[in-house]
Amino acid sequence: MSALAAELTVDPSASLLTPHPLAAAREAGGAVGAIRAARRVLTAWLQRCLRQGAYRQQAQAVAALPLAAIERQLHVALAEAGDGGIEPTHAELIAELQGIQRLVARLAGTQKSQPDALRAYDALVDSSLSALHHLSELEVELTAQQAWLDPLTGLPGRRALQQRLLAEHSRVRRHGGSCALALVDLDRFKPINDRYGHLAGDSFLVAFAAALRRLLRPYDSAFRYGGDEFVLVLPQSGQGEAEAAIARIQQDLGEQPLLQLRGQPVHAAFSAGIALLEPARSVVQSVADADARLYAAKAGAARADR
């Protein structure tokens, strides 16, 4: 799994606003289409505000923010994204739009000759541009995720994982809070391939991915890194919460078979290494910490099997 840290050293400071080539070429529906529609509505409204300027012809003549229309598109995006992990960004955008709504009311309540009118107008424009920036960032992230799905399990793959880790790290730096990542490696997967064949092994991986989707919170995300290795990204989780989440998944998988192979119940077990994304440390360092803890957990599982 240390290869993930190596891949992330390519440019950990790169802006997530740099579009993936497919972002410009692909007309996507679903979550991406909804985000694009929300951005168009907000852009059209901001253009009206810019044409009006701070000193309107009439004191009350401020273009009403089409908040309901934008929120409707954001809710569509949240529902369509599934485990794309946009819930934290969705919540931030809703709060940002509500702040813009308050600035609209403040501007409407000023006289055009008052200095406060210009201050309110400047704040409104700045906040609107910030919201457009975040919508563009989210559109690019979702487009990349859709392009980088693992064909076997349907989970986002390693390229989407890189984008998500960088985005979560940036969010933690900007807004505080916490985010944990867990490197997951299936235990005793090779014997399944050896005994039942590789097609059965593929079925096992598909079932394991489905179990992760079922057992994670709506705003957590699972990624397939490759082979029998997965990565979980757990926003708003500290070390204790992440350990509890891993223990809950392990307990559930231990209590019931993952699937039946040749009429035999087969359970899933895995080892995990957890680390936190922290503002003062790079994503690469956090991944390396999780990798070291995974190595120790795998060694412990191997000793227990002897």
N, C-alpha and C positions, 0 to 999 in steps of 0.2 A: 504493500500500500504506500510505501514511501515514494513511489513514482508520482503520486498525486502532488506531493510537496514539490517535486522537481518540475512538474508541469506548471504549477502556480508561480514559479519564479520567473516565468517568461516576462511578465510585466504586471506585478500585483498592484501598481498604482494606476493602471490604464483606466480611462474614463469608461463607464458603462454606457455612455451616450454615443460612443463610436459604433455606428450601425454595423451589424453583421451583413455581409453581401446579400443575404436572402431578405433582409428587412426591407430593402427598396424594391426588390424584384417580385416578392410574393404578396399577392393580395389575399390576406388570411381573414377568415371569418372568426366565429367564436370569441374567445377572450380578446384576441388582438383586434378584431373588428370593433368590439365594444369600446375598447380603450381609444381606438382611433376616432370613433364617433364622438366620444366624450371630449376629446381634444379639439375636434372641429367645432363643437358647440361653444366651448370655452373661448377658442380663438375668435370666432365670429362676434361673441359678446365683447371681448376685450377690444376688438377693432372699433366697435361702436363707441366704447368709452373713450378711446384715443381720439376719435373724431370730435366728440363732444368737448374734450379738454376739461381742465379743472374749473374754469369760469364758464359755466353753462349759460345759455340764453335765459333759462328760467331756473330758479334756485332748486326746484324739486326734480328737474329733468335729468335723472340718472338712470341709465339703462338697467333694468332689473336683471339680476343674475339668474339665469335659468337653472337654478340649483337642482330642482326635481329631475329635469331631463338628464343632467350630468350624473346625478346619483343613480338614476335608473340604469344607465350604461355601466357604471362601476359595479353595480350589483350583478349585472349580467356577466361581466368579466370575472367576478369572484366565483360565480357558480360554474362558469365554463372552464376556469383554470384548473379545477380539481385540486391535485396535489402540487400545483405549480408554485405554491408558497407565496401568494400575493397578499395574504390577509394583512400582514403588518403595514405594507404600503397602502393598501386599500383604506385602512383606518386612518393613516396619516393624511391621505388625500381628502377624506371626508372632513376631518378636522380643519384642514387648510381651506377648503371651500366654505365651511361655516364661518371661518375667520374673514374671508372675503365678503361674505354676506353681511357681516357686521360692519365692515368698512363701507359697503354700499349705503347702509342705513346712516352711518356717520356722515358720509359725504352729502347725502340727500338732506340732512338736517342743517347744513351750513349755508350761509349766504355767500354768493359768488365773490363778494369783495373781501371776505374774511381770510386772514392768513391760514386759518385752520383748513380751509377748503383745499389749498394747495398741498398741505401736509397729508390730508386724508387721501387726496387723489394720488400722490406719490406712493403712499403705502399700499393703496389698492392695486396700482399697476405693478409694483414690486411683488406683491403676494400672488397676483395672477400669473406673472411670468414664472415665478417659482413653481406654481401648480402645473403649468404647461411643461416645465422642465421635468418634473416628476412623472407626468403622464408619458412624455416621450421616452424617458428612461425605462418605464414599465413596459411600454410597447416593444422596445428593442429586446428587453429581457425575455418577454413572453414569446416573441418571434423566434429567438434563438432556442428557447426550450422546445418549442414545437418542432424545430428542425433537427433537434438532437435527441430524440427519443430512442431508447434502446429497443430494437425490433423484436426481441424475444419477450421481454417482460412488460413492455409499454411504459416502464419508468423512464424519467429523464436520465440521460447518460452523463459521461464524464465532462463533456464540454459545457452542458447545462449546469453541472455541479460547480465548475470553476466560476461561472458567472454568478451563481447563487451565493457562494461563499464570499466573493468579493463584494456583492451587494449587501449581504448581511453585516460584513465587517464595516463597510462604509456607514450603514445605518447605526450600528453600535457606537461608532466614533461620533456621528453627528448628534444622535439623540439619547445616548446612554442606553440603559437596559442591558439585557444579556442575550446571548445566543450560544447554544452548545452544538457541537458536532460529534457524531459517534461513527467510528469506523467499525463495520460489522463483517465478520468472516464466518461462514458456515462451518460448523464442526462435522466431521465424518461425512463430508459430501462425496469424496472420491470413492468410498465403498459403495455408495448408491449407484454411481456410474458403472463401477466394475461389476456389480451384481445384476443390475436391471438394464443396463445399457444407457447410451447417451440420450436417446429420446426420452426415456424415463427421467434422466437427470434434468433435461430441459423442462419437463412437466413439473418437477420438484421446484426449480427456480421460479417458474411462473406462479406456482401456488404460494411460494414464500413471499414473492413480491406482492401478491394479492393480500396476504396476511398482514404485511407491513402497512399497506394502505388502510386496511380495516382497523388496525390497532393504534395507529398514530392519531394525534389530534388533527382537526381540520387544517390548521396552519403549519403543521410539521410537514416535512417532505422527505421522501426516500429516493435515492438515486442508485442506479446500478453502475458500479465502477468497472466491473469486468469479472468474468469467471463466476466464482461464488462470493464475490466481495461487493458489499453495499455500503452506502454512506447515508446517515440520517442527519438532517439539519433541523434543529429544534429551537426556534425562536422563543424568546421570553422564558428561557430555561437556564437556571444556574446548574452547578454541578450536582446538587442534591436532586433537583427535579429531573435532570437527565438520567441519573442513575436509577431513580424510581421508574421512569418510563421504560428503560431497558429491562429492568427486573419484571415489570408488568408484562411486557411482550414475551420475555423468556418463560414466565409462568404460564401464560396462555398457551404458548406453543408446546409446553411440556405436558399440559393437561389433556390435549386432544391431538390426534394424528393430523398431520398436514394434508395427507392424501393417502390413497390406497394404491399400492403397486403389486400387481399379480395377486390381488386379494389380501395382501398383507398391509396392516396399518404402518405408516412410516411417519415418525416424528421429526421435527426440525429442532436443532440446537445450534447456538452460535456463540462466539466470543465477541466482545466489543471493547473498544478503547475510546474514552470520552475526553474531550478537551473543550475549553471555552474560547470563543472569539473575543479578544480583548483589545481595547483601543491602543494600548501601548505596545502591542505585539503584532507581528505580521500574521497573515493567514498561514503562511508557510510554517511558522513556528508552532502555531496551534495544531496544524495537521501533523507535524512531526511529534508533538506531545501525544496526540491521540494514537499515532502509529506505534509509539513505544509502549503505550498502555495496552494496545491490542496484542502486541508481541508477548507481553507478560501474561495476558489473559489466555492466549493460545497455549503458552507453555504450561500454565496451570491446568487447562483442560486436557492436555496430552498426558500429564502426570496422573490425573484422575482416571483416565481410561486404562492405565496399565494394571 
